Structure formats: structure tokens, C-alpha cells
Amino acid sequence: MWLSKRFKVAALLTSWAANALCSSSDVGFLSPHKNTTCYPKLNVEELAARLSPHAEIYEPGSDGFIEGTLRWSAYHAPTVSLVVVPRNEEDVAETIKFANEFKSPFFAVNTGHGTITSQRKMRRGIEIWLDELRTVDISEDGKTAVVGGGALTKTVAETLFAAGKQAVTGFCECVGLLGASLGGGLSILQGKHGLAIDQFVSLRTVLADGSITTIDEDSELFWAMKGAGHNFGIVVSATYKIHDVEHQNWAFTAFTYAGEAVEDIFQALNDNFRADQQPADVVIAVAFELLPQVDPENPVIIVLVIQEGKDALDPVFAEVFTNLNPLATQTEIMPFDKLPIVLYANLEAGPCQRVGLNYFRHPQSIKEYNVASQRELYELFTDTIRAVPALNGSQILIDHFPTQGVQAIASESAAYPHRDKNIYFAPTIAYMPDGPELDKEAMKFSSRIREIVHKGTGEDKRSAYVNYAFGDESLPELFGEPWRIERLRELKEKYDPYGRFNFYAPIE
Ligand SMILES: Cc1cc2nc3c(=O)[nH]c(=O)nc-3n(C[C@H](O)[C@H](O)[C@H](O)COP(=O)(O)OP(=O)(O)OC[C@H]3O[C@@H](n4cnc5c(N)ncnc54)[C@H](O)[C@@H]3O)c2cc1C
């Protein structure tokens, strides 16, 4: 399917000569060339000569370029002039060195599920597409696995499960394990084992100057890679702790409610599933969404509850939700590797499709629901999708996850600052782009959700999981206390002084 590198070089040279433009509006390479408005003329033939024989280079218009630059969200997407597909760590290193020599921005991409708007600062740069770095190798003692920097959640989960093992992976099969892990890595297994970052043993990483290094607990960068990793390098492979599969099956029940139940649902969640009550093996996710087959006009609230090692939810948990008179209840038993099917997070499901929609979120992490705020959210959702039907594919998603494993790890041990939060609001605004007026409505809707949720916390400060962030959050919202930000800034100055990794929640 892929066109070969050698085949493409001649065409590339022509296209790059035409692309070596000066622009009055866009900013080219970042500091120390911050003020340049000219794009460099790249000697692509030279780049090709530096890469290993099977590495690929794709030019605009080619099938490989189109596939490699497809993104989950079209909103504020980075723009790319060249896609390089490395086959090994040296290819990544050589591409970075080449980009630095030619003063070209560069950016790692795996699945393109990242949505933060800082990515838009990537203008006509070199995309390092990690698609071919997808191996998963289990160590002989079965305690760790080395995972390629471009491995999908699905590949990792399925490969390990077939060997009776599990890693702390996310919900969604199509998300990159490293992309998610570098910001923290929320998982249905976090109640038992902690976040994905807590599983890092070592990270084989290419730094901003193109040097290759192994970052582990003896390295000062290890702390920063655990929560702010996008700022410091491209991880070509990572060694993760893995765990024996204790239970093959999980019980799954989806309870669907009408809007009248809002107060009861969130009061019940507050009363029965506070962080100190929620068992490590029970995971809850809530969605406000329009489900036309149930009610074509009013959004429903769906509460998904899954429990490890059971054929049915423990009655004590099931009763909490059946007592609230759901409109519908769906129950399944699923093995761990098939859970994404019922969670609507498998490769074939809507959240994994890249079809040109705009998606964005204004997230907020909290510890407890404000029931009145939840009612306000429901009314806002209903009013908005009635007034602007183009937004009716949006969802207010809430991950309500167990935290025993997360809180068992000292907060100071990682840059990730939100171990005290167990409820992650990820309101996902979704719509087909249709001009600035719709963008404005979508933005108004999304930011209003954040305002309501934040006001409901009664706290001064907002707090956002970096992997769900919109892009307008402050550093304290994303990275927490002043000491963390100071330490991140010092490391940034030392390891990425020219801000080459400044396209994802940059520490500036
Ligand atoms: C449908 C959906 C489901 C999600 N589910 C979860 C979940 O269950 N848990 C969770 O924690 N998050 C989840 N997220 C958020 C997810 O963690 C982020 O969107 C993440 O940025 C996706 O990473 P990616 O590699 O798939 O995407 P990309 O857009 O390819 O990458 C995102 C960022 O990560 C960087 N990156 C990717 N790989 C590497 C690497 N090897 N080395 C260095 N940088 C790298 C890229 O440069 C970019 O800055 C979900 C998001 C979506 C859209």
C-alpha cells in the first residue's frame, strides 16, 4: 500500500522547491528563529539518504500522505508538508537532526487523536508518523513488555491478553498507548495498578537535538515524562510493567435514563461512589447524549458500569442504578480484550472514525458532583441541540474511575498533578465544520459546560487532564502546583531550549 521512499524522491524535490515559500502570516520555525516567516527549502534527497532502506517519505497528495495526516478532529489541526515514516530509532533521530539543520518544525504523530489547539502552531512541518513502530514484546519473566512508540491500545491489549497479561491501557482501541501515557494515561485498570505512567520502567527517547537516550528512574527527565512527556522527546519504545490477567471476564451494564433522573443519578453517584467508596474493580462512565431511537428530542443519560471478574454486577451496585428506574438496561459479560465493543470504543465504533468532524473539549477534573450543576448541564445540552441541531452529535462524557492504584503512588513522583481527582469531565463537542458561525456556537456551548462544572466545584482553580485539554488552559490547570511548573520549566530549558517539542501543551 505504501509508496516507496526511493520512488518518491524526484517528485518530492519539485514539490519542496515550490513549497520553500515566505509567508507574511504564519510563523515558521520556533525559537531561536521565532521571527522567521520563511519556510526552509529542504533537501529531501539528503533526508532519504540518511534514513534506513524501508523508511518512507510521503509528499502531499500521495496516498501515504493522506492516510498519515488524517486526524480524528479537523479542528485546529496541525499542517504538514512532509510525512516521514521511520522504521527504527535512528530514523527518528536522523529526521530530527535533519529538521533542525533545515530549521523545519517537526512533530510526532501516531493516530492523530490529539486535539489540543497548540498543535495548530505546527505549520508546514515534518510529521514523524510512528505507524511502523508498533511491536509489543513480552519479557521472558513476563513482568514487562517493550512497546513501540506507535503501538495502538488495541495491539497492546490484544497481544498481552493472548499471553495472559494486561497493561494499563485506555478505553479506546484506536488511541496510541504512548500518546495517552505521556499525559498520564487513564485506564479501567487504574484502580488496581495506577495510571499508565506508573507502569513506565524505561523510555527509549529521541531528544530535541536528535540524540537517543534511555530515560529511567535514574534520569531526571523520568519525572517529567510522566505527565508532561510530549514536551521533551519522541519515545520510540517504552518498557511497561505488565500484570497477570486475574479474571478473564468483566460484567457490563448500561443503564439509560430520561432527563428527569438527573438529580437522582448524580446524588446516587455521590452517595455510593465517592473516591473512598468506589471499589478498585468497578469503573463507571456517564454520557449525556441524544439517542433518537429512545427519544428524538431530549438527551438521555447513560450510565455504564463495569466490574472485573464477575458475570453480573454485584447486586449492591446494580441496585443503586436499577432503583432509579432506567428506561432501558443492557447487560453483557465480556472478556477484557473485547470490552471496547460494548464500551463503543473499538476500531469500528464512531469514536475511532476520522471523517472530517470537528471535535473539542473543555475538560475539568473534580472529586464530587454538584447535583444542581448537573441539572444545569442537562438543560444547557437540551437547549443547545434544539437551537443548533448541527451540534446534536455532541456528548458530555464523564469518566468516573477508581483511584486506589492511582493514589497508592506518591503525587510528587510524577509531573502528573491530579491524583486527588477521580471524576474527569470530557464534554466532547462534535460537528461537521460549516463556517465560523457554527464554530462560535460550538465554542460557546463547550466553554459554558466548563463554566458550569467549575462553578459547581466551588473551587477557585480549574483543573484539566492534559490529554483532554482544549488548549486555552493555564499551566497550573494542566500541571498543578508552582513547584511542578518551576521544575518542568527548568527541565524544558535544559532539554528543549529552542522549544522544538512545543506543539502539545507547551511548557513556556
Ligand atoms: C476517542 C478517544 C478516546 C480516548 N480514550 C482515552 C483513555 O481511555 N485514556 C486516556 O488517558 N486518554 C484517552 N484519550 C485521550 C488521548 O490520551 C489523547 O487524545 C492522546 O493525545 C492521543 O494520543 P495519540 O498518540 O493517539 O494521538 P496523536 O495525535 O498521534 O498524538 C497526540 C500527541 O502525543 C504525541 N505522541 C504520540 N506518540 C508519541 C510518542 N511515541 N512519543 C512522543 N510523543 C508522542 C504526539 O506528538 C502528539 O503531541 C482518548 C481520546 C480520544 C479521542
The ligand as an SDF file (V2000), in Angstrom:
LIG
                    3D

 53 58  0  0  0  0  0  0  0  0999 V2000
  -11.8080    8.5370   21.3070 C   0  0  0  0  0  0  0  0  0  0  0  0
  -10.7830    8.8570   22.3520 C   0  0  0  0  0  0  0  0  0  0  0  0
  -10.6090    8.0120   23.4380 C   0  0  0  0  0  0  0  0  0  0  0  0
   -9.6590    8.3090   24.4170 C   0  0  0  0  0  0  0  0  0  0  0  0
   -9.5100    7.4730   25.4880 N   0  0  0  0  0  0  0  0  0  0  0  0
   -8.5690    7.7620   26.4220 C   0  0  0  0  0  0  0  0  0  0  0  0
   -8.3570    6.9130   27.5540 C   0  0  0  0  0  0  0  0  0  0  0  0
   -9.0300    5.8880   27.7210 O   0  0  0  0  0  0  0  0  0  0  0  0
   -7.4010    7.2550   28.4410 N   0  0  0  0  0  0  0  0  0  0  0  0
   -6.6480    8.3780   28.2920 C   0  0  0  0  0  0  0  0  0  0  0  0
   -5.7870    8.6420   29.1270 O   0  0  0  0  0  0  0  0  0  0  0  0
   -6.8150    9.1970   27.2500 N   0  0  0  0  0  0  0  0  0  0  0  0
   -7.7610    8.9240   26.3180 C   0  0  0  0  0  0  0  0  0  0  0  0
   -7.9450    9.7780   25.2640 N   0  0  0  0  0  0  0  0  0  0  0  0
   -7.1050   10.9790   25.1490 C   0  0  0  0  0  0  0  0  0  0  0  0
   -5.7930   10.5990   24.4960 C   0  0  0  0  0  0  0  0  0  0  0  0
   -4.9000   10.2140   25.5190 O   0  0  0  0  0  0  0  0  0  0  0  0
   -5.1740   11.7840   23.7400 C   0  0  0  0  0  0  0  0  0  0  0  0
   -6.0470   12.1840   22.7250 O   0  0  0  0  0  0  0  0  0  0  0  0
   -3.8060   11.4360   23.1740 C   0  0  0  0  0  0  0  0  0  0  0  0
   -3.1750   12.6450   22.8320 O   0  0  0  0  0  0  0  0  0  0  0  0
   -3.8970   10.5530   21.9500 C   0  0  0  0  0  0  0  0  0  0  0  0
   -2.6110   10.1420   21.5630 O   0  0  0  0  0  0  0  0  0  0  0  0
   -2.3870    9.5200   20.0980 P   0  0  0  0  0  0  0  0  0  0  0  0
   -0.9840    9.1070   20.0210 O   0  0  0  0  0  0  0  0  0  0  0  0
   -3.4520    8.5220   19.8590 O   0  0  0  0  0  0  0  0  0  0  0  0
   -2.6900   10.7570   19.1370 O   0  0  0  0  0  0  0  0  0  0  0  0
   -1.6650   11.6820   18.3150 P   0  0  0  0  0  0  0  0  0  0  0  0
   -2.4940   12.8550   17.8740 O   0  0  0  0  0  0  0  0  0  0  0  0
   -0.9950   10.9270   17.2660 O   0  0  0  0  0  0  0  0  0  0  0  0
   -0.6160   12.1500   19.3850 O   0  0  0  0  0  0  0  0  0  0  0  0
   -1.0090   13.0390   20.4270 C   0  0  0  0  0  0  0  0  0  0  0  0
    0.2230   13.7010   20.9960 C   0  0  0  0  0  0  0  0  0  0  0  0
    1.0690   12.7010   21.5270 O   0  0  0  0  0  0  0  0  0  0  0  0
    2.3620   12.7990   20.9490 C   0  0  0  0  0  0  0  0  0  0  0  0
    2.8760   11.4420   20.8060 N   0  0  0  0  0  0  0  0  0  0  0  0
    2.2320   10.3500   20.3390 C   0  0  0  0  0  0  0  0  0  0  0  0
    3.0520    9.2780   20.4020 N   0  0  0  0  0  0  0  0  0  0  0  0
    4.2210    9.7230   20.8930 C   0  0  0  0  0  0  0  0  0  0  0  0
    5.4680    9.1110   21.1950 C   0  0  0  0  0  0  0  0  0  0  0  0
    5.6760    7.8140   20.9680 N   0  0  0  0  0  0  0  0  0  0  0  0
    6.4550    9.8890   21.7080 N   0  0  0  0  0  0  0  0  0  0  0  0
    6.2690   11.2050   21.9500 C   0  0  0  0  0  0  0  0  0  0  0  0
    5.1140   11.8390   21.6730 N   0  0  0  0  0  0  0  0  0  0  0  0
    4.1060   11.1020   21.1650 C   0  0  0  0  0  0  0  0  0  0  0  0
    2.1700   13.4980   19.6180 C   0  0  0  0  0  0  0  0  0  0  0  0
    3.3290   14.1920   19.2280 O   0  0  0  0  0  0  0  0  0  0  0  0
    1.0570   14.4660   19.9660 C   0  0  0  0  0  0  0  0  0  0  0  0
    1.6160   15.5830   20.5810 O   0  0  0  0  0  0  0  0  0  0  0  0
   -8.8800    9.4860   24.2900 C   0  0  0  0  0  0  0  0  0  0  0  0
   -9.0570   10.3270   23.1930 C   0  0  0  0  0  0  0  0  0  0  0  0
   -9.9930   10.0250   22.2400 C   0  0  0  0  0  0  0  0  0  0  0  0
  -10.1600   10.9550   21.0740 C   0  0  0  0  0  0  0  0  0  0  0  0
  1  2  1  0
  2  3  1  0
  2 52  2  0
  3  4  2  0
  4  5  1  0
  4 50  1  0
  5  6  2  0
  6  7  1  0
  6 13  1  0
  7  8  2  0
  7  9  1  0
  9 10  1  0
 10 11  2  0
 10 12  1  0
 12 13  2  0
 13 14  1  0
 14 15  1  0
 14 50  1  0
 15 16  1  0
 16 17  1  0
 16 18  1  0
 18 19  1  0
 18 20  1  0
 20 21  1  0
 20 22  1  0
 22 23  1  0
 23 24  1  0
 24 25  2  0
 24 26  1  0
 24 27  1  0
 27 28  1  0
 28 29  2  0
 28 30  1  0
 28 31  1  0
 31 32  1  0
 32 33  1  0
 33 34  1  0
 33 48  1  0
 34 35  1  0
 35 36  1  0
 35 46  1  0
 36 37  1  0
 36 45  1  0
 37 38  2  0
 38 39  1  0
 39 40  1  0
 39 45  2  0
 40 41  1  0
 40 42  2  0
 42 43  1  0
 43 44  2  0
 44 45  1  0
 46 47  1  0
 46 48  1  0
 48 49  1  0
 50 51  2  0
 51 52  1  0
 52 53  1  0
M  END
$$$$
